[in-house]
Amino acid sequence: MNDSTVTLPWLVIRQDDGGNRYRVGRYATRAEAQKIADSFDNRGHKQLYWVERIGQDTDDDT
């Protein structure tokens, strides 16, 4: 695998007080993404941070 084929399937997502969601970053492993999300939480940010995998269906209305 070379640099052009590296996949970063894990996202850190931030949701603000208005319900708007933003991608903070993409990461190679869940552990790496969770570490980043936790670092924001530990700093006392009021927004909600979580980790999800690209392609994961988060709007399960069924």
HTML snippet that shows the backbone in 3Dmol.js (N, CA, C, O; Angstrom):
<script src="https://3Dmol.org/build/3Dmol-min.js"></script>
<div id="view" style="width:600px;height:400px;position:relative"></div>
<script>
const pdb = `
ATOM      1  N   MET A   1       0.847  -1.176   0.000  1.00  0.00           N
ATOM      2  CA  MET A   1       0.000   0.000   0.000  1.00  0.00           C
ATOM      3  C   MET A   1       0.888   1.233   0.000  1.00  0.00           C
ATOM      4  O   MET A   1       1.811   1.338   0.807  1.00  0.00           O
ATOM      5  N   ASN A   2       0.611   2.168  -0.905  1.00  0.00           N
ATOM      6  CA  ASN A   2       1.380   3.400  -0.921  1.00  0.00           C
ATOM      7  C   ASN A   2       0.536   4.551  -0.378  1.00  0.00           C
ATOM      8  O   ASN A   2      -0.634   4.363  -0.043  1.00  0.00           O
ATOM      9  N   ASP A   3       1.131   5.742  -0.292  1.00  0.00           N
ATOM     10  CA  ASP A   3       0.440   6.875   0.308  1.00  0.00           C
ATOM     11  C   ASP A   3      -0.861   7.242  -0.398  1.00  0.00           C
ATOM     12  O   ASP A   3      -1.782   7.752   0.239  1.00  0.00           O
ATOM     13  N   SER A   4      -0.951   6.993  -1.689  1.00  0.00           N
ATOM     14  CA  SER A   4      -2.156   7.375  -2.419  1.00  0.00           C
ATOM     15  C   SER A   4      -3.329   6.436  -2.156  1.00  0.00           C
ATOM     16  O   SER A   4      -4.458   6.754  -2.528  1.00  0.00           O
ATOM     17  N   THR A   5      -3.092   5.291  -1.526  1.00  0.00           N
ATOM     18  CA  THR A   5      -4.175   4.346  -1.262  1.00  0.00           C
ATOM     19  C   THR A   5      -4.480   4.193   0.229  1.00  0.00           C
ATOM     20  O   THR A   5      -5.245   3.304   0.604  1.00  0.00           O
ATOM     21  N   VAL A   6      -3.912   5.023   1.070  1.00  0.00           N
ATOM     22  CA  VAL A   6      -4.189   4.962   2.503  1.00  0.00           C
ATOM     23  C   VAL A   6      -5.630   5.378   2.744  1.00  0.00           C
ATOM     24  O   VAL A   6      -6.072   6.416   2.253  1.00  0.00           O
ATOM     25  N   THR A   7      -6.352   4.579   3.488  1.00  0.00           N
ATOM     26  CA  THR A   7      -7.730   4.922   3.798  1.00  0.00           C
ATOM     27  C   THR A   7      -7.832   5.418   5.233  1.00  0.00           C
ATOM     28  O   THR A   7      -7.149   4.931   6.134  1.00  0.00           O
ATOM     29  N   LEU A   8      -8.685   6.381   5.413  1.00  0.00           N
ATOM     30  CA  LEU A   8      -8.934   6.965   6.732  1.00  0.00           C
ATOM     31  C   LEU A   8     -10.432   6.861   7.009  1.00  0.00           C
ATOM     32  O   LEU A   8     -11.171   7.831   6.847  1.00  0.00           O
ATOM     33  N   PRO A   9     -10.872   5.667   7.429  1.00  0.00           N
ATOM     34  CA  PRO A   9     -12.307   5.423   7.527  1.00  0.00           C
ATOM     35  C   PRO A   9     -12.989   5.943   8.791  1.00  0.00           C
ATOM     36  O   PRO A   9     -14.215   5.897   8.889  1.00  0.00           O
ATOM     37  N   TRP A  10     -12.219   6.435   9.758  1.00  0.00           N
ATOM     38  CA  TRP A  10     -12.808   6.861  11.028  1.00  0.00           C
ATOM     39  C   TRP A  10     -12.882   8.374  11.102  1.00  0.00           C
ATOM     40  O   TRP A  10     -11.892   9.066  10.867  1.00  0.00           O
ATOM     41  N   LEU A  11     -14.064   8.886  11.430  1.00  0.00           N
ATOM     42  CA  LEU A  11     -14.303  10.319  11.525  1.00  0.00           C
ATOM     43  C   LEU A  11     -14.533  10.741  12.957  1.00  0.00           C
ATOM     44  O   LEU A  11     -15.103   9.994  13.752  1.00  0.00           O
ATOM     45  N   VAL A  12     -14.086  11.949  13.287  1.00  0.00           N
ATOM     46  CA  VAL A  12     -14.510  12.610  14.523  1.00  0.00           C
ATOM     47  C   VAL A  12     -15.494  13.680  14.087  1.00  0.00           C
ATOM     48  O   VAL A  12     -15.184  14.522  13.244  1.00  0.00           O
ATOM     49  N   ILE A  13     -16.680  13.637  14.670  1.00  0.00           N
ATOM     50  CA  ILE A  13     -17.765  14.551  14.343  1.00  0.00           C
ATOM     51  C   ILE A  13     -18.047  15.429  15.560  1.00  0.00           C
ATOM     52  O   ILE A  13     -18.015  14.973  16.704  1.00  0.00           O
ATOM     53  N   ARG A  14     -18.327  16.711  15.275  1.00  0.00           N
ATOM     54  CA  ARG A  14     -18.698  17.653  16.335  1.00  0.00           C
ATOM     55  C   ARG A  14     -20.095  18.160  16.039  1.00  0.00           C
ATOM     56  O   ARG A  14     -20.419  18.486  14.897  1.00  0.00           O
ATOM     57  N   GLN A  15     -20.917  18.225  17.072  1.00  0.00           N
ATOM     58  CA  GLN A  15     -22.246  18.815  16.936  1.00  0.00           C
ATOM     59  C   GLN A  15     -22.327  20.019  17.848  1.00  0.00           C
ATOM     60  O   GLN A  15     -22.044  19.920  19.042  1.00  0.00           O
ATOM     61  N   ASP A  16     -22.716  21.172  17.287  1.00  0.00           N
ATOM     62  CA  ASP A  16     -22.798  22.386  18.092  1.00  0.00           C
ATOM     63  C   ASP A  16     -24.173  22.521  18.735  1.00  0.00           C
ATOM     64  O   ASP A  16     -25.040  21.665  18.560  1.00  0.00           O
ATOM     65  N   ASP A  17     -24.358  23.604  19.480  1.00  0.00           N
ATOM     66  CA  ASP A  17     -25.612  23.817  20.202  1.00  0.00           C
ATOM     67  C   ASP A  17     -26.817  23.944  19.285  1.00  0.00           C
ATOM     68  O   ASP A  17     -27.944  23.682  19.706  1.00  0.00           O
ATOM     69  N   GLY A  18     -26.596  24.345  18.033  1.00  0.00           N
ATOM     70  CA  GLY A  18     -27.685  24.482  17.072  1.00  0.00           C
ATOM     71  C   GLY A  18     -28.012  23.206  16.328  1.00  0.00           C
ATOM     72  O   GLY A  18     -28.896  23.200  15.471  1.00  0.00           O
ATOM     73  N   GLY A  19     -27.308  22.115  16.643  1.00  0.00           N
ATOM     74  CA  GLY A  19     -27.554  20.839  15.987  1.00  0.00           C
ATOM     75  C   GLY A  19     -26.775  20.649  14.695  1.00  0.00           C
ATOM     76  O   GLY A  19     -26.931  19.634  14.016  1.00  0.00           O
ATOM     77  N   ASN A  20     -25.936  21.623  14.352  1.00  0.00           N
ATOM     78  CA  ASN A  20     -25.110  21.519  13.152  1.00  0.00           C
ATOM     79  C   ASN A  20     -23.961  20.558  13.398  1.00  0.00           C
ATOM     80  O   ASN A  20     -23.345  20.582  14.464  1.00  0.00           O
ATOM     81  N   ARG A  21     -23.670  19.716  12.423  1.00  0.00           N
ATOM     82  CA  ARG A  21     -22.603  18.719  12.556  1.00  0.00           C
ATOM     83  C   ARG A  21     -21.448  19.050  11.626  1.00  0.00           C
ATOM     84  O   ARG A  21     -21.653  19.471  10.487  1.00  0.00           O
ATOM     85  N   TYR A  22     -20.241  18.858  12.118  1.00  0.00           N
ATOM     86  CA  TYR A  22     -19.037  19.156  11.357  1.00  0.00           C
ATOM     87  C   TYR A  22     -18.035  18.020  11.501  1.00  0.00           C
ATOM     88  O   TYR A  22     -17.899  17.439  12.578  1.00  0.00           O
ATOM     89  N   ARG A  23     -17.346  17.708  10.434  1.00  0.00           N
ATOM     90  CA  ARG A  23     -16.278  16.709  10.494  1.00  0.00           C
ATOM     91  C   ARG A  23     -15.024  17.410  11.005  1.00  0.00           C
ATOM     92  O   ARG A  23     -14.556  18.380  10.409  1.00  0.00           O
ATOM     93  N   VAL A  24     -14.489  16.912  12.109  1.00  0.00           N
ATOM     94  CA  VAL A  24     -13.277  17.470  12.702  1.00  0.00           C
ATOM     95  C   VAL A  24     -12.047  16.903  12.012  1.00  0.00           C
ATOM     96  O   VAL A  24     -11.088  17.631  11.756  1.00  0.00           O
ATOM     97  N   GLY A  25     -12.066  15.604  11.707  1.00  0.00           N
ATOM     98  CA  GLY A  25     -10.928  14.975  11.054  1.00  0.00           C
ATOM     99  C   GLY A  25     -11.214  13.536  10.697  1.00  0.00           C
ATOM    100  O   GLY A  25     -12.210  12.952  11.123  1.00  0.00           O
ATOM    101  N   ARG A  26     -10.302  12.970   9.892  1.00  0.00           N
ATOM    102  CA  ARG A  26     -10.375  11.564   9.483  1.00  0.00           C
ATOM    103  C   ARG A  26      -9.132  10.855   9.987  1.00  0.00           C
ATOM    104  O   ARG A  26      -8.037  11.417   9.987  1.00  0.00           O
ATOM    105  N   TYR A  27      -9.315   9.603  10.420  1.00  0.00           N
ATOM    106  CA  TYR A  27      -8.228   8.861  11.056  1.00  0.00           C
ATOM    107  C   TYR A  27      -8.214   7.411  10.592  1.00  0.00           C
ATOM    108  O   TYR A  27      -9.231   6.872  10.157  1.00  0.00           O
ATOM    109  N   ALA A  28      -7.054   6.799  10.693  1.00  0.00           N
ATOM    110  CA  ALA A  28      -6.862   5.431  10.217  1.00  0.00           C
ATOM    111  C   ALA A  28      -7.484   4.395  11.148  1.00  0.00           C
ATOM    112  O   ALA A  28      -7.960   3.355  10.691  1.00  0.00           O
ATOM    113  N   THR A  29      -7.482   4.674  12.449  1.00  0.00           N
ATOM    114  CA  THR A  29      -7.999   3.698  13.405  1.00  0.00           C
ATOM    115  C   THR A  29      -9.040   4.333  14.316  1.00  0.00           C
ATOM    116  O   THR A  29      -9.036   5.543  14.547  1.00  0.00           O
ATOM    117  N   ARG A  30      -9.921   3.497  14.823  1.00  0.00           N
ATOM    118  CA  ARG A  30     -10.927   3.970  15.773  1.00  0.00           C
ATOM    119  C   ARG A  30     -10.252   4.522  17.023  1.00  0.00           C
ATOM    120  O   ARG A  30     -10.676   5.544  17.562  1.00  0.00           O
ATOM    121  N   ALA A  31      -9.206   3.850  17.482  1.00  0.00           N
ATOM    122  CA  ALA A  31      -8.516   4.287  18.703  1.00  0.00           C
ATOM    123  C   ALA A  31      -7.942   5.695  18.539  1.00  0.00           C
ATOM    124  O   ALA A  31      -8.033   6.521  19.447  1.00  0.00           O
ATOM    125  N   GLU A  32      -7.354   5.958  17.376  1.00  0.00           N
ATOM    126  CA  GLU A  32      -6.790   7.283  17.114  1.00  0.00           C
ATOM    127  C   GLU A  32      -7.901   8.341  17.101  1.00  0.00           C
ATOM    128  O   GLU A  32      -7.747   9.408  17.697  1.00  0.00           O
ATOM    129  N   ALA A  33      -9.002   8.053  16.434  1.00  0.00           N
ATOM    130  CA  ALA A  33     -10.120   8.989  16.371  1.00  0.00           C
ATOM    131  C   ALA A  33     -10.717   9.219  17.758  1.00  0.00           C
ATOM    132  O   ALA A  33     -11.050  10.350  18.113  1.00  0.00           O
ATOM    133  N   GLN A  34     -10.851   8.151  18.538  1.00  0.00           N
ATOM    134  CA  GLN A  34     -11.417   8.283  19.880  1.00  0.00           C
ATOM    135  C   GLN A  34     -10.518   9.118  20.777  1.00  0.00           C
ATOM    136  O   GLN A  34     -11.009   9.883  21.607  1.00  0.00           O
ATOM    137  N   LYS A  35      -9.217   8.980  20.621  1.00  0.00           N
ATOM    138  CA  LYS A  35      -8.261   9.777  21.396  1.00  0.00           C
ATOM    139  C   LYS A  35      -8.451  11.271  21.127  1.00  0.00           C
ATOM    140  O   LYS A  35      -8.404  12.084  22.050  1.00  0.00           O
ATOM    141  N   ILE A  36      -8.665  11.625  19.863  1.00  0.00           N
ATOM    142  CA  ILE A  36      -8.892  13.022  19.495  1.00  0.00           C
ATOM    143  C   ILE A  36     -10.218  13.517  20.078  1.00  0.00           C
ATOM    144  O   ILE A  36     -10.277  14.597  20.666  1.00  0.00           O
ATOM    145  N   ALA A  37     -11.271  12.731  19.916  1.00  0.00           N
ATOM    146  CA  ALA A  37     -12.581  13.116  20.458  1.00  0.00           C
ATOM    147  C   ALA A  37     -12.511  13.298  21.968  1.00  0.00           C
ATOM    148  O   ALA A  37     -13.059  14.257  22.511  1.00  0.00           O
ATOM    149  N   ASP A  38     -11.840  12.383  22.634  1.00  0.00           N
ATOM    150  CA  ASP A  38     -11.691  12.477  24.090  1.00  0.00           C
ATOM    151  C   ASP A  38     -10.900  13.714  24.492  1.00  0.00           C
ATOM    152  O   ASP A  38     -11.198  14.336  25.512  1.00  0.00           O
ATOM    153  N   SER A  39      -9.895  14.077  23.699  1.00  0.00           N
ATOM    154  CA  SER A  39      -9.085  15.250  24.034  1.00  0.00           C
ATOM    155  C   SER A  39      -9.932  16.519  23.987  1.00  0.00           C
ATOM    156  O   SER A  39      -9.744  17.415  24.810  1.00  0.00           O
ATOM    157  N   PHE A  40     -10.862  16.607  23.033  1.00  0.00           N
ATOM    158  CA  PHE A  40     -11.759  17.767  22.993  1.00  0.00           C
ATOM    159  C   PHE A  40     -12.704  17.751  24.191  1.00  0.00           C
ATOM    160  O   PHE A  40     -12.928  18.788  24.816  1.00  0.00           O
ATOM    161  N   ASP A  41     -13.256  16.594  24.513  1.00  0.00           N
ATOM    162  CA  ASP A  41     -14.145  16.488  25.668  1.00  0.00           C
ATOM    163  C   ASP A  41     -13.425  16.876  26.961  1.00  0.00           C
ATOM    164  O   ASP A  41     -13.992  17.560  27.813  1.00  0.00           O
ATOM    165  N   ASN A  42     -12.190  16.440  27.098  1.00  0.00           N
ATOM    166  CA  ASN A  42     -11.424  16.710  28.316  1.00  0.00           C
ATOM    167  C   ASN A  42     -11.040  18.169  28.475  1.00  0.00           C
ATOM    168  O   ASN A  42     -10.723  18.612  29.579  1.00  0.00           O
ATOM    169  N   ARG A  43     -11.065  18.919  27.384  1.00  0.00           N
ATOM    170  CA  ARG A  43     -10.757  20.352  27.441  1.00  0.00           C
ATOM    171  C   ARG A  43     -11.954  21.176  27.885  1.00  0.00           C
ATOM    172  O   ARG A  43     -11.843  22.387  28.080  1.00  0.00           O
ATOM    173  N   GLY A  44     -13.100  20.522  28.045  1.00  0.00           N
ATOM    174  CA  GLY A  44     -14.285  21.228  28.511  1.00  0.00           C
ATOM    175  C   GLY A  44     -15.092  21.902  27.418  1.00  0.00           C
ATOM    176  O   GLY A  44     -15.909  22.776  27.707  1.00  0.00           O
ATOM    177  N   HIS A  45     -14.879  21.512  26.160  1.00  0.00           N
ATOM    178  CA  HIS A  45     -15.702  22.063  25.085  1.00  0.00           C
ATOM    179  C   HIS A  45     -17.156  21.680  25.327  1.00  0.00           C
ATOM    180  O   HIS A  45     -17.450  20.567  25.762  1.00  0.00           O
ATOM    181  N   LYS A  46     -18.047  22.596  25.047  1.00  0.00           N
ATOM    182  CA  LYS A  46     -19.462  22.346  25.290  1.00  0.00           C
ATOM    183  C   LYS A  46     -20.122  21.545  24.174  1.00  0.00           C
ATOM    184  O   LYS A  46     -21.218  21.016  24.359  1.00  0.00           O
ATOM    185  N   GLN A  47     -19.472  21.450  23.024  1.00  0.00           N
ATOM    186  CA  GLN A  47     -20.045  20.690  21.921  1.00  0.00           C
ATOM    187  C   GLN A  47     -19.929  19.184  22.183  1.00  0.00           C
ATOM    188  O   GLN A  47     -19.153  18.733  23.026  1.00  0.00           O
ATOM    189  N   LEU A  48     -20.718  18.440  21.439  1.00  0.00           N
ATOM    190  CA  LEU A  48     -20.707  16.986  21.527  1.00  0.00           C
ATOM    191  C   LEU A  48     -19.761  16.442  20.467  1.00  0.00           C
ATOM    192  O   LEU A  48     -19.837  16.853  19.309  1.00  0.00           O
ATOM    193  N   TYR A  49     -18.881  15.535  20.837  1.00  0.00           N
ATOM    194  CA  TYR A  49     -17.944  14.900  19.906  1.00  0.00           C
ATOM    195  C   TYR A  49     -18.162  13.399  19.929  1.00  0.00           C
ATOM    196  O   TYR A  49     -18.397  12.816  20.987  1.00  0.00           O
ATOM    197  N   TRP A  50     -18.084  12.768  18.751  1.00  0.00           N
ATOM    198  CA  TRP A  50     -18.164  11.313  18.690  1.00  0.00           C
ATOM    199  C   TRP A  50     -17.408  10.804  17.478  1.00  0.00           C
ATOM    200  O   TRP A  50     -16.997  11.564  16.601  1.00  0.00           O
ATOM    201  N   VAL A  51     -17.241   9.490  17.461  1.00  0.00           N
ATOM    202  CA  VAL A  51     -16.495   8.813  16.398  1.00  0.00           C
ATOM    203  C   VAL A  51     -17.474   7.952  15.609  1.00  0.00           C
ATOM    204  O   VAL A  51     -18.327   7.272  16.180  1.00  0.00           O
ATOM    205  N   GLU A  52     -17.335   7.996  14.291  1.00  0.00           N
ATOM    206  CA  GLU A  52     -18.108   7.078  13.456  1.00  0.00           C
ATOM    207  C   GLU A  52     -17.272   6.654  12.262  1.00  0.00           C
ATOM    208  O   GLU A  52     -16.333   7.340  11.859  1.00  0.00           O
ATOM    209  N   ARG A  53     -17.630   5.530  11.717  1.00  0.00           N
ATOM    210  CA  ARG A  53     -16.927   4.980  10.556  1.00  0.00           C
ATOM    211  C   ARG A  53     -17.610   5.453   9.282  1.00  0.00           C
ATOM    212  O   ARG A  53     -18.838   5.489   9.213  1.00  0.00           O
ATOM    213  N   ILE A  54     -16.828   5.815   8.275  1.00  0.00           N
ATOM    214  CA  ILE A  54     -17.382   6.225   6.993  1.00  0.00           C
ATOM    215  C   ILE A  54     -18.226   5.082   6.451  1.00  0.00           C
ATOM    216  O   ILE A  54     -17.803   3.926   6.450  1.00  0.00           O
ATOM    217  N   GLY A  55     -19.415   5.420   5.992  1.00  0.00           N
ATOM    218  CA  GLY A  55     -20.336   4.416   5.476  1.00  0.00           C
ATOM    219  C   GLY A  55     -21.277   3.869   6.523  1.00  0.00           C
ATOM    220  O   GLY A  55     -22.199   3.124   6.193  1.00  0.00           O
ATOM    221  N   GLN A  56     -21.066   4.222   7.774  1.00  0.00           N
ATOM    222  CA  GLN A  56     -21.939   3.784   8.847  1.00  0.00           C
ATOM    223  C   GLN A  56     -23.234   4.576   8.766  1.00  0.00           C
ATOM    224  O   GLN A  56     -23.195   5.805   8.700  1.00  0.00           O
ATOM    225  N   ASP A  57     -24.371   3.908   8.771  1.00  0.00           N
ATOM    226  CA  ASP A  57     -25.670   4.580   8.700  1.00  0.00           C
ATOM    227  C   ASP A  57     -26.047   5.060  10.090  1.00  0.00           C
ATOM    228  O   ASP A  57     -26.332   4.253  10.975  1.00  0.00           O
ATOM    229  N   THR A  58     -26.050   6.392  10.286  1.00  0.00           N
ATOM    230  CA  THR A  58     -26.353   6.958  11.594  1.00  0.00           C
ATOM    231  C   THR A  58     -27.795   7.412  11.695  1.00  0.00           C
ATOM    232  O   THR A  58     -28.248   7.742  12.791  1.00  0.00           O
ATOM    233  N   ASP A  59     -28.544   7.443  10.582  1.00  0.00           N
ATOM    234  CA  ASP A  59     -29.928   7.874  10.589  1.00  0.00           C
ATOM    235  C   ASP A  59     -30.846   6.674  10.435  1.00  0.00           C
ATOM    236  O   ASP A  59     -31.525   6.534   9.418  1.00  0.00           O
ATOM    237  N   ASP A  60     -30.867   5.824  11.421  1.00  0.00           N
ATOM    238  CA  ASP A  60     -31.652   4.589  11.371  1.00  0.00           C
ATOM    239  C   ASP A  60     -33.062   4.870  11.853  1.00  0.00           C
ATOM    240  O   ASP A  60     -33.339   4.798  13.051  1.00  0.00           O
ATOM    241  N   ASP A  61     -33.961   5.191  10.921  1.00  0.00           N
ATOM    242  CA  ASP A  61     -35.330   5.519  11.261  1.00  0.00           C
ATOM    243  C   ASP A  61     -36.256   4.298  11.171  1.00  0.00           C
ATOM    244  O   ASP A  61     -37.462   4.435  11.376  1.00  0.00           O
ATOM    245  N   THR A  62     -35.731   3.134  10.875  1.00  0.00           N
ATOM    246  CA  THR A  62     -36.598   1.950  10.714  1.00  0.00           C
ATOM    247  C   THR A  62     -36.774   1.206  11.998  1.00  0.00           C
ATOM    248  O   THR A  62     -37.470   0.191  12.034  1.00  0.00           O
TER     249      THR A  62
END
`;
const viewer = $3Dmol.createViewer("view");
viewer.addModel(pdb, "pdb");
viewer.setStyle({}, {cartoon: {color: "spectrum"}});
viewer.zoomTo();
viewer.render();
</script>
